[in-house]
C-alpha cells in the first residue's frame, strides 16, 4: 500500500454532498464498463428507502470511498462499494467492507452477500482476500453472464 495514513470510515448520510459525489463517480465508472441491463446500482433515494446503512471513507482529508449494507431477511447485502481512483491501493476498499460487515453484525445479520461485475477483477480479488466465496444468484438477481455473486459468514 502506498501512502502512510490509514483511511477512516464513518457512517454518513446518503443524501450528503460527499456521498452523492462518490455515488456519481461510481456510476460513471460502471457505465463505462457495463451495459445498463447488468448494472444493479441503487439510486440514493432507493438506498434511503431500503434503510441502507451507508459509510464514507476519508483519506488525506478527502472523501475516498463509500458503501452501504442493506438489511435483508437473514443477511446484509453490500451495495455501492466504491474507491476513488486516487485512493486505490491504499486500503480504502478493505476499510469500507470491514465497516459494512460490522454494521451488518450490529443489525444481527450473520451473513454478508454482494453482487459485482465480472469485469471488476480488483473488486473480486479484494472480496476473496476478505473471505468472500462465490455463490449463485440471490434475492431478486438472476444469472446474467456478467454478475459475480459472493458471500461471507460473519458470525456462527
N, C-alpha and C positions, 0 to 999 in steps of 0.2 A: 504494500500500500504506500502510495506517495502521500506527502503531507504529514504534518506532525500533530495536528489537532483532531481529536475524535469527534464525530458528529454527535449532536444532541438531538433527541427526539422528544416531542411533546404533543399532547392532544391539541387539536386545532380545529376551528370551525371550518367546515367545507365551504361556506359562503365567504370566507375571508379573502382578501386580495391575494395573499400568498398562495393559498390553496388553489384558488381559481387559476392563477398564472401557471402553477405546476400542472394542473389538470389539462390546461390548454396546450402546454408543451408536450405532454404525454400523448394527447390525442393527435397532434400534428405529426409526431414521430411514428405513431402506429398507422396513421392514414397513408404515410409514405411507403409502408411495408405491406399492409394487409388491406384487402378489399372490405368495404363496409359490411358485407354479409357475414364476415367472420370476426368482426370487432365487437366485443361484448362489453364495452365500457358503459358504466352508469353515468348519467349526467349528474352534475352537482345536486340538482333537485331530487333526482332518484336516490342519491346517496342519503340525503336528509330524510326522505320518506321511508327508506329502509332502515332507519336508525343505525346507520353505519358509524362506527367509532373511527374517526379519522385522525391521522397524525401527520405532522410535518417535521422533517429532519432539517437541521440547521448546520451549516459548516462555514467557518470563516465569516460569521455574521450574516449569512445569506441563506434563503430557503434553498435546499439542495435535493430534496426528495419528499415523497409522500406515499401514503397508502391508507387503506381502510379495511376494517373487518366488519362484515355483515353478519349479524347474529341470525342463524337459521336453526331449524329443528335438529339438534344434536351436534352441530358443527358451526364453525365460523368460516365464511368464505372471504379470503383475502382479495381485495379489489384495488385497482388503481395504483399498484405499486410502481413507482417511477423514481428514477435518479437523473438529475440533470447531467448533461454531457460533461460539464466542467468538474463534477463531483464523482464521476465514475472511477472505480478502483480505489476509493478512499473509505470504504466501509459503510457507506450510506444505506445501500440496499439491505445489507445484513442488519443494520441497526433498526431500520423500518420494520423488517419482517419480525425481528425479535420483539419489538414493541407491540406489534399486532398480535403476536402469539400470547403475550402477557395480557393484552386486552381480552382476547378470546377466553383465556383461563379465568379472568376476573368475572366474566359473564357465565361461568360454569360450563363452558364449551370445551370438551376434551379433545376435539379433533379440528384441524385446520385443513381446508381444501382450497384449491385455486385452479384457474384456467389461465394458460398463457399460450403464446403462439409458437409454432414450430420454427419460425424464422428468428427467434429470440434466444440464441444459444447461451448468451451470457446470463440471462434470467434463469434458464433451465439449469445451468451449472450452479448458480447461487442456490437455488431451491434444493438441488440434490445435495450440495455441500452442507446445507442446513438440516438435512434428514428427511426431505420430502421424497416420496416414492411415486412412481407412475401408477395411475389407476384409470378406470374408464370414466365416461361422462357421468355427471351427477346433476342433481337439481333439474333445471329446465334445459340444460345443454344436451346436444346430440352430437354424435360423431360427425365431423365435417372435413377431415383430412388436414386441417390447419391447426386445430386446438390440441394442446397438450394438457392433460388433467393430472393433478398431483395432490397428494395429501400427506399429512404428518399427524401422528398421535401425540398430543401434548400432555395428556395425563392418562393414567390407567383407567 
